[in-house]
Amino acid sequence: MFKFIGSIVAEMRLVSWPTWQEARRDFAMVVQYSIFFMFFVMIFDWIIKNGITQAVKLLVPFIK
């Protein structure tokens, strides 16, 4: 078990950690992409919802 933990510590020393500026830039990109896809899904959901609603409104008179 101690050998395993030691190997983890040794591997973590080899990791190339990002600088503060790189981390901020990457965080900003994640936020931008998240906002973009949130709006994309919202618009797609709105289109699908309205399309189904309109289809039901058109079909209801034929069911009666």
PyMOL commands that set and color helices and strands:
alter all, ss='L'
color gray80, all
select helices_A, chain A and resi 2-14+20-63
alter helices_A, ss='H'
color red, helices_A
deselect
rebuild
show_as cartoon
